[in-house]
Amino acid sequence: MAVLTIEGGKRLSGEVEIHGAKNSALPILAATFLCNEKCTLQNCPALSDVDASIKILKHLGCKVVREGDQIEIDPTAAHNCTIPDELMREMRSSIVFLGALIAKCGKARISYPGGCELGPRPVDLHILSLQKLGALIDERFGSIRCRRVGRLCGNTINLPLPSVGTTENIILASVTARGITKIHNAAREPEIMDLAGFLNACGAKISGAGDSVITIEGVEKLGGCTHRIISDRIEAATYMAAAAATGGEVLLKKVQPDYVEPVFYAFREAGCELEIGADTILLRAPARLNRIKLIRTQVYPGFPTDAQAPMMAMATVARGTTMFIETIFQNRYRHVDELCRFGANIKVEERVAIVEGVDSLYAAEAQATDLRGGAALVIAALAAHGESKIGNIRHIDRGYAELETDLQALGAHIKRVDY
Ligand code: EPZ
């Protein structure tokens, strides 16, 4: 079992290169299963969720070769259409294999996905949407059995909410369906654009990705391509929050600033200076942060729910009171009790959290409760005086590649200790 030990109170300063986006890499890895030629993905982050996707692809019969941040997938010999429970449970994104499996194999058997516990995370919209495309689905005894008779058929799907995973699943299922599929109220996240970009490079006909109406004209089959994964906007926001919480200065490189834009207002309100380049973001924090009046999480291009916990860690040391409203997930404040161990002053009432900034945090022992909540604890520990220990870091490893190395390069005293 590994823990992170962090000697906090050091001002972070320096440069960090942002890795490829986890939430792009995962659906794109699932999409490679649909292809009929080799695919090469560049800028793939070294994360346990990426390892889990590779395990699924291999289980399905794909050949996968990984070299550094490049992954080569040869799906031509894939033969399996079942994903066992232990692989499904490793992450939430395993559910997007369903769309790819039913489209390519004509049948699929999977169980329910795992992933961070953020309150109820049903898959009802995924199921209903695939049914609209003609999939016959039977949910029984904890497994989802899916089959089709003939090709799936394009349809118009009106999503009641712009679910990211559901939008991805519809795209994967409909890309080789007969006719045209239209998704209304589709998710607009950059990761959806990346998935569509990858599929179009393989011969798909998808338009409107990034807008709330996406049109998919089914094609007979997909080829392959070489594709570079976009940079991780949440990793970028996390390093910005870490630097800000320590009064530091950080230059993010290899980043796509447009995608990080929804968090800029909060840093500026906190008193940070931002200099935005073509693929860089420079953040310069004041010695003491100001409060941010309100952080309300929203779907893209609103403030991302995935940046809520890291920003909350930062707000614990600001001057004044910051209010958070979490609108996407029902229970995404599990990090709050752990942040309070560092001396943070936070009250939660349903979807609202009120953070009363304190002069300083003290070192503590805490347990990561989920991926972004874990990152929030790292930030609190970096800002706190003394040596902190953070356990349960398998959550953090799901979404932050080379975290210790990158933070060390910024001057943090952080190390991973195996017990
Ligand atoms: C994606 O999860 C991300 N995961 C999450 O990132 C992110 O927090 C989330 O989108 C929102 O931006 C990946 O991309 C792998 P949703 P996803 O479907 O697709 C409800 C991180 O930290 N819903 O947009 O699961 C759901 O319960 C992670 O990197 C249904 O009710 O999110 C939630 O309240 C965590 N029925 C809301 O929609 C469904 O069938 C948004 O979920 C599907 C979703």
Residues whose N, C-alpha, C, O or C-beta is under 5 A from the ligand:
A	BS01	EPZ	N23 S93 C116 P120 R121 P122 V123 D124 L125 H126 P162 S163 V164 G165 T166 T305 D306 I328 F329 L371 R372
